[in-house]
Amino acid sequence: MQPLPKDGGTFWTTHRGLRIQVSYTEYENYYDAFTSFYYWEEESIDGWGQHPILNLAVAGALESLMEEIEEQGLDIWTTTRPSTKQKVQFLMFRPDDIN
């Protein structure tokens, strides 16, 4: 039988300049944390972490997310628009290897 969750929640954070959604679930002896970076409407890249301490579960999920972003080949450039000083992000997936 799967363990039943005791509590959970969702919040947003910024990590390495990226806006990331964090969802967590508390179980009897540990936390599961899930992170999502939404790059287009509902399209996202996700990470996961598990640890008895919530902050460490979230840290593991953020690390997992960064590894997944790298594995998916997503390059993120952040710059400032000169006329407005507003931050701008460019998201680009690397092309597949052409043989």
C-alpha positions as CSV (number, residue, x, y, z in Angstrom):
1,M,0.0,0.0,0.0
2,Q,1.3,3.4,-0.9
3,P,1.9,5.9,1.9
4,L,-0.8,8.6,2.3
5,P,0.3,12.2,2.1
6,K,-0.1,14.3,5.3
7,D,0.2,17.8,3.8
8,G,1.5,19.6,0.7
9,G,1.6,22.9,-1.1
10,T,2.8,24.8,-4.1
11,F,4.8,28.0,-4.4
12,W,6.9,29.9,-7.0
13,T,10.5,30.8,-6.7
14,T,13.4,32.2,-8.8
15,H,16.4,30.0,-9.3
16,R,19.3,31.1,-11.6
17,G,17.1,33.8,-13.0
18,L,14.3,31.3,-13.9
19,R,10.8,31.5,-12.5
20,I,10.0,28.0,-11.2
21,Q,6.9,26.4,-9.7
22,V,7.6,24.1,-6.7
23,S,5.0,21.6,-5.5
24,Y,5.7,19.4,-2.5
25,T,4.0,16.6,-0.6
26,E,4.7,15.7,3.0
27,Y,4.6,12.0,3.9
28,E,5.2,10.3,7.3
29,N,9.0,10.2,7.0
30,Y,9.9,12.3,4.0
31,Y,8.9,15.0,1.5
32,D,8.5,14.7,-2.3
33,A,9.3,17.9,-4.2
34,F,8.5,18.6,-7.9
35,T,9.8,21.6,-9.8
36,S,8.6,22.8,-13.2
37,F,10.0,25.4,-15.5
38,Y,7.3,26.5,-18.0
39,Y,8.8,27.6,-21.3
40,W,5.7,27.8,-23.4
41,E,2.1,28.0,-22.1
42,E,1.6,24.6,-20.4
43,E,4.8,23.0,-21.8
44,S,7.4,22.5,-19.1
45,I,10.6,20.7,-18.0
46,D,10.3,19.0,-14.6
47,G,12.5,17.9,-11.8
48,W,12.0,15.8,-8.7
49,G,13.6,15.4,-5.3
50,Q,13.0,13.4,-2.1
51,H,14.4,14.0,1.4
52,P,13.3,14.0,5.1
53,I,13.9,17.8,5.2
54,L,11.7,19.9,3.0
55,N,14.4,22.4,2.0
56,L,16.7,19.6,0.9
57,A,13.9,17.9,-1.1
58,V,13.3,21.2,-2.9
59,A,17.1,21.7,-3.5
60,G,17.3,18.1,-4.9
61,A,14.3,18.9,-7.2
62,L,15.9,22.1,-8.4
63,E,19.2,20.3,-9.1
64,S,17.2,17.6,-11.0
65,L,15.4,20.3,-13.0
66,M,18.7,22.0,-14.0
67,E,20.1,18.6,-15.1
68,E,16.9,18.0,-17.2
69,I,17.1,21.4,-18.8
70,E,20.7,20.6,-19.8
71,E,19.7,17.2,-21.1
72,Q,16.9,18.6,-23.1
73,G,19.4,21.0,-24.7
74,L,17.6,24.3,-23.6
75,D,19.8,27.4,-23.8
76,I,18.6,30.4,-21.9
77,W,19.9,33.8,-22.6
78,T,18.9,36.7,-20.4
79,T,19.6,40.3,-21.3
80,T,18.2,43.8,-20.8
81,R,16.2,45.7,-23.5
82,P,18.2,49.0,-23.9
83,S,15.2,51.3,-24.5
84,T,13.2,50.1,-21.4
85,K,15.8,48.4,-19.2
86,Q,13.3,45.5,-19.0
87,K,14.8,42.0,-18.6
88,V,14.3,39.7,-21.6
89,Q,14.8,35.9,-21.9
90,F,15.5,34.0,-25.0
91,L,14.8,30.3,-24.8
92,M,16.3,28.1,-27.5
93,F,16.5,24.3,-27.9
94,R,19.6,23.1,-29.6
95,P,19.0,21.4,-32.9
96,D,19.1,17.6,-33.1
97,D,22.2,16.1,-34.5
98,I,21.8,15.8,-38.3
99,N,23.5,12.8,-39.8
